[in-house]
Amino acid sequence: MSWWKNPKRSKFGKWLDSKGVTQIDFADESSVSRRTIWRACNEKNYIPSTSVLKKIMKTVRTIDKNKQTNDFFDL
């Protein structure tokens, strides 16, 4: 099964897929490691550290200004 059709993707991973953004591009743009972005996209219970979360959300808001942390992560 292709990664973009993985039914076990997290809300964040599904959102990236819907926007046509690759994990690699997002990782490079956000200055967050590829491994961390992989975890955010594929581990439904993953909660990033505060500093990583800030970087992720800053980059998310360059794509969609209305997105909130709770749209992706259960904090």
Sequence and secondary structure as in RCSB ss.txt:
>XXXX:A:sequence
MSWWKNPKRSKFGKWLDSKGVTQIDFADESSVSRRTIWRACNEKNYIPSTSVLKKIMKTVRTIDKNKQTNDFFDL
>XXXX:A:secstr
  GGG TT  HHHHHHHHHT  HHHHHHHHT  HHHHHHHHH TT    HHHHHHHHHHHHHH TT  GGGT   
